[in-house]
Amino acid sequence: MPEPHRAAPLSRRHFVGYVVAAPTLVAAAELGLTAPASGRVATAGLPSPEITEIADLNDLMTVAALPTSQLITVEVHVDGTVSFALPRAEVGQGITTSSAMLIAEELGVPLDRVRVGLADARPELLFNQLTGASNTTIATYTPIRVAAAVARTRLLRAGAQELGVDVGRLRLVDGAVTDGLARVDIGALAERAATLDTVRVAVTLKDEDEFTVIGTPRTRVDALAAVTGRKQFAMDLQVPDAWPTMICRAPTINGKVAGVGNLARVRAMPGVSDVGVVSTGVAVRARTFGQCIDAVRALEVSWKPGTAEGKSDDDVLRELRRAEAPMGLRPLVPSVEATFTFRFRSNSALETNCAVADVRPDRAEIWSSLKSPIVAKKAIAARLGLAPSAVTVHVTEGGGSFGRKLFFDAALEAAEASRLFRKPVKLMWHRADDSRQGRTHPMATSRVRATHLAGKVLSFRQLHTSVSTDLGHGLGEVITALAASLPVGDVAFSQTFFQLSQNMPYNFGASTRQLRETDDGFNTGSMRNVYSPDMVCARELVVDQLARKLGQDPYRFRRSFLRDARARAVLDKVAEVGGWGRSLPPGVAQGISFHGEYHSMNAVLVELDTRPETTGRRIRDAVTGPRVTRAVVAVDVGRVVNPKGLEAQMLGCLMDGIALTLTSSLHLRDGHFLEASWDNYFYTRQWNTPPDIQVVVMPSTRDKPGGAGELGVAASAAAVACAYGRATGTMPTDFPINHQTLSFEPKPTVPPVPASPTDGLTWAQ
């Protein structure tokens, strides 16, 4: 590589990159720092300065990733295809599609000739291999385009040599270099454009007026493979001799094995090859997962107490209230005060927790969908007593995550089991494992006090107290992961995460927020949108109360205090499209809310039906209750890469928000959760899905994209809560609203997993 140098300030379109020494053309980016633009405008309220307007969590992650951006490369092959190993995890959010679109745009090749795979764990990438905080498109937008532009420049020069014309007469169109008459495919130029030495070059990115791919709606590149069953997930991999493996787990959270009474008998069961104790329970390896389930159910295990032994919902709530920070002296001016409770919610993804492992005495190979693969590689190596260089971690595509795949517990278990049995394993959690022993969104309380006088909001104070969120993945590499796992570092890390991911979008004077966490022995995680759904739901409900106290319409009240023009625009859009204020029957009401994060803006309007004929409808083993009948979502993410993908993200966020407010929670009883699968964990179902949904993607307002993956959850949850308050005349304070309704018969915890169902056809008739 060239000698170290100081990069000169770069314009919006001019960058430097590298042509990397390789047999075919390989190109990479080199980036400097640019200051974020401010969209702040003056409004009538009292200013509420925000640190996130200077730098937020996403800015921190993006800057941390810059030094290793040149290690991310685009490669042109002799068959005319282009490949890119994305250092993030595709878990259904569509980032392989948006990344392919960036390459296709900047390089001038058809989208179907771009192959985006997932990079193995690469410790040298440092902060550049964490998937979270809606950061992927923000952090990779410019590096991918620069690398593609470097490749385009080299191909044009190679084409000029091939055709014997001046490079200025050439263009790269549809995967070929052409002067309008002759054309040469990029595959034929891939070797000529390559170099034996790494060369630093200057490039100019396309102007937005030249875009033909970015900003156009595109179907996901993996859509056909997904719907036809050809898409490869971890459990689809055919690793030789990797037999199905499952774990028999404790009846209470994090209980440990005290003894096993019938190992030999279970080992002799049909299909079973191995049975043994691992750190999280008793592992069983068999020819089929059905045989694993039978063996797990047959095991006679005695257990040591778990980390939440004997606790139930009310116990945790009392601990949270004892830990709450004092609100301070009662103000002398009028105020609105409220306390909100948010119950445990499951962090299970649609694809159950799984991994494949092949551990040998001197090396190990792991396959799993991992959002922090560098940390996973280090942890697995430490658990096995191997050097990190002896452990290869392959990142597979995953079926959903919502933060769950930031943790690699299945990969660790698979590695343990493979080492114990000295055989490859294909380990999968049961659905009951996910609900009972998996990651949860922590229970929390949020207390708010807002003061007002003469039509102005003078102050807004929000104290959030939560069971601690496990941030042990850090920023995706070993140093911050270790710091976040230390007793003192964990507190500092969570406080940094909290303050840099939350903001006050309204001019509400002295705005303050505070986080306190308790360590109650639960397995928690950074569920989609992390702190924001609870924080924003509480805030927006109080905003509604402020509007009522000041005699103002909730929409117009928000609009008058929002300080950002883009924020006002999305709020105006949902009010316009949703017909804010239109006449509705008693018991049906509209709710409106706003949330902004990571340089993106989102507003949601819903109509909620709380009439008895709706709340009283009966569906077998289901939580029904109020129903959102209409939803309008407006979203501004700055530069839109794929409007179709963005719309899909907002639809998913809307379903998350409806679930969090109305139906989705875990019920803690005597040290374990009662839920044991998706059939009794009530995510938004067809009977709770709005029949009328509109997603409005606002025109691009910035030259770079903002975050989108988590953006829509908080505003959706808040809009539903506000609608409920207006429909019933009572502000909700305990979420989800239907938590006290237990509409299913809890399955036993011993054996730890239910028997495989045999009555599916009966219920389908």
VENVENHU-V742025 format. One line per field, one symbol per residue. ss: DSSP state (h for helix, s for strand, l for the rest). phi: phi as a letter, one per 40 degrees, with the letter a starting at -180 (. if undefined). burial: b if it has 9 or more other C-alpha atoms within 8 Angstrom, else e. Layout:
ss=???
phi=???
burial=???
//
This chain:
ss=lllllllllllllssssssslllllssssslllllllllslllllsllllhhhlllhhhhhhhhhhllhhhlsssslllllsssssllllllllhhhhhhhhhhhhhlllhhhsssssllllhhhhhhlllllllhhhhhhhhhhhhhhhhhhhhhhhhhhhhlllhhhlsssllsssllllssshhhhlllllllllsssssslllhhhllllllllllllhhhhhlllllshhhllllllssssssllllllllssssllhhhhhllllsssssssllssssssllhhhhhhhhhhllssslllllllllhhhhhhhhhhhlllllllllllssssssssllsslllllllsssssssllssssssllllhhhhhhhhhhhhlllhhhssssslsllllllhhhllhhhhhhhhhhhhhlllssssllhhhhhhhllssllssssssssssllssssssssssssllllllllllhhhhhhhhlhhhhhhhhhhhhhhhllllslslssssssssslllllslllllllhhhhhhhhhhhhhhhhhhllllhhhhhhhhslshhhhhhhhhhhhhllllllllllssssssssssllssssssssssllhhhhlllllllllllsssssssssslsllllhhhhhhhhhhhhhhhhhhhhlllllssllssllllhhhlllllhhhlllsssssslllllllslllllhhhhhhhhhhhhhhhhhhlllllssllllllllllllllllllllllllhhhhhl
phi=.ccdabccdbccbbababccdacbcbbabbbbbbccccbcbcbcccdbdbccccabdccdcccccddbccccbbbbbccgcbbacccbbcbhcgcccccccccccccgbcccbbbbbbccdbdccfccbbbiffcdcccbdcdcccdccccccccccccccccgbccccbbbbfgacabhbcabccccbdccccacbcbcbbbbcccdcccbbcgbcbcdcbcccccbgcccbdcccbcdgccdabbcbccbdgcbccabcadccccccdgcbaaacbcbibcbbacbcccccdcdcccbbcbcdccbdgcbdcccccccccccccchccccbdabbabbbbcdbcbccccccaabbbbbdbaabbbacbcbccccdcccccccgbcdccbbbccccbcgafgcccbbcccccccccccccfacbbcbccdccdccbccbcccabbbbbbbaafgbccaabbbbbadcccbccfcgbcccccccccdcccccccccdcccbbabcbcbgcbbaabbbbbbgbcbaccdgfccdcccdcccccddccdcccgbcdcccddcbccbccccccccccccccgdgccbcdgbacbbababafgbbabbbbbbbbcdcccccbbdfbcbgdbccaabbbbbbgcccbdccccccccccccccccccbbcabbcbfgacccbiccbbccdbdcbcccbbbbbccddbbcbcbcbcbdcccccccccccccccccgbccbbbcdcdccbcbcdcccbccbccccbbdccccc
burial=eeeeeeeeeeeebbbbbbbbbbebbbbbbbbeeeeeeeeeeebebbebeeebeebbbbbbbbbbbbebbbebbbbbbbebbbbbbbbbbbbebbbbbbbbbbbbbbbbbbeebbbbbbbbbbeebbbbbbbbbbbbbbbebebbbbbbbbbbbbbbbbbbeeeeeebeebebbebbbbbeeebbbbbbbbbebbbeebbbbbbebeeeeebebbbbeeeeeeeebbeeeeebbbbeeeeeebbbbbbbbbbbbbbbbeebeebeebbeeeebbbbbebebbbbbbbbbbebbbbbbbebebebebbbbbebbbeebbebbbebbeeeeeeeeeebbbbbbbbbbbbbbbeebbbbbbbbeeebbbbbbbbbbbbbbbbbbbbbbebebebbbbbbbbbbbbbbbbbbbebbbbbbbbbbeeebbbbbbbbbbbbbbbbbbbbbbbbbbbbbbbeebbbbbbbbbbbbbbebbbbbbbbebbbbbbeeebbbbbbbebbebbbbebbbbbbbeeebbbbebebbbbbbebeebbbbbbbbbbbbbbbbbeeebebbebbbbbbbbbbbbebbbbbbeebebeeeeeebbbbbbbbbbbbbbbbbbbbbbbbbeebbeeeeeebbbbbbbbbbbbbbbbbbbbbbbbbbebbbebbbbbbbbbbbbbbbbbbbbbbbbbeebbbbbeeebbbeebebbbbebeeeebbbbbbbbbbbbbbbbbbbbbbbbeebbebbbbbbeeeeeeeeeeebbbbeeeeeeeeeee
//
